[in-house]
Amino acid sequence: QVQLVESGGGLVHPGGSLRLSCAASGIIFRLNPMAWYRQAPGTARELVARILSTGVTNYADSVKGRFTISRDNAKNTVYLQMNSLKPEDTAVYYCNAGRFYEYWGQGTQVTVSS
């Protein structure tokens, strides 16, 4: 029933930008916290950014000032604007939804390399 579909990943050079999108269905989108996580090979999955239904946001220290999470409730879509990308940002990025982080997308690969 609940489906989260990420898009926008790809290969980018250091210092470049990407915008990830996550389209949600099967939930009352406007009421749900939404988040982006990432996981690099050999590492634990980590929270990158989260946005509450109120619009309040929080970010991992490693991305503060570079990434921006936003949501468009009319489109049931959450975005992650990623600027000044670094090689260490390389990971699979996952969309997440729910008060208890219960719903996950399939992930989209982001590779930052020269």
C-alpha positions in Angstrom: 0.0 0.0 0.0 2.7 2.5 1.0 5.2 3.2 -1.7 8.1 5.6 -1.7 10.0 6.0 -5.0 13.3 7.9 -5.2 14.8 9.5 -8.2 17.5 11.9 -9.1 20.6 10.0 -8.2 23.6 9.7 -10.4 27.2 10.5 -10.9 28.4 14.0 -10.2 31.8 15.6 -9.8 33.0 17.0 -6.4 31.5 20.4 -5.9 28.5 19.6 -8.0 24.8 19.4 -7.1 22.0 17.0 -7.3 18.4 17.1 -6.3 16.8 13.9 -5.1 13.0 13.4 -5.2 10.8 10.9 -3.3 7.2 10.5 -4.4 5.0 9.0 -1.8 1.7 7.1 -2.1 -0.5 5.2 0.3 0.0 7.6 3.2 -1.6 10.9 4.3 1.5 12.7 3.2 1.0 16.1 4.9 0.7 14.4 8.3 3.9 12.3 8.0 7.5 13.1 8.9 9.7 12.5 5.9 13.4 11.8 5.9 16.5 10.9 3.9 19.0 8.4 4.9 22.1 7.1 3.3 24.3 4.1 3.5 27.8 3.8 2.1 29.5 0.3 1.6 30.7 -1.1 4.9 28.9 1.6 7.0 25.7 1.9 9.0 22.7 3.6 7.5 22.7 7.2 8.8 20.1 9.9 8.9 20.9 12.7 6.6 17.9 15.0 7.0 14.3 14.9 8.3 11.4 17.2 7.9 8.3 17.1 10.2 4.7 17.8 9.2 5.2 21.2 10.7 8.1 22.0 8.4 10.7 21.7 11.2 13.9 20.2 9.8 17.1 18.6 11.2 20.3 17.6 9.5 23.3 15.5 10.1 26.3 17.6 11.0 28.2 16.4 7.9 25.6 18.0 5.5 24.6 21.1 7.4 24.9 24.1 5.1 25.1 22.0 2.0 21.9 20.0 1.9 18.3 21.2 2.1 15.3 19.0 2.7 11.9 20.3 1.6 8.4 19.0 0.9 5.6 19.7 -1.4 2.4 18.4 0.1 0.4 19.1 -3.0 2.7 16.7 -4.9 3.2 14.2 -2.1 6.9 14.6 -2.7 9.9 15.3 -0.5 13.2 16.6 -1.9 16.8 16.7 -1.0 18.8 19.4 -2.6 22.5 18.5 -2.3 25.1 21.2 -3.1 28.9 21.3 -2.8 29.0 17.5 -3.0 32.0 15.6 -1.7 33.3 12.1 -2.4 32.3 11.2 1.1 28.7 11.8 0.2 28.8 8.8 -2.0 26.1 6.4 -0.8 22.8 4.9 -1.6 20.2 7.4 -0.5 16.9 6.2 0.9 13.6 7.9 1.4 11.8 7.3 4.7 8.4 8.1 6.0 6.4 7.7 9.2 6.3 8.8 12.8 8.2 5.7 13.6 10.4 5.6 10.5 8.5 2.6 9.2 8.4 3.1 5.5 11.3 2.9 3.1 12.0 3.5 -0.6 14.2 1.3 -2.7 17.2 3.7 -2.7 19.0 5.7 -5.3 22.7 5.7 -5.9 24.7 8.9 -5.5 28.3 8.8 -6.6 30.6 11.8 -6.2 33.8 11.3 -8.1 36.3 13.0 -10.3 
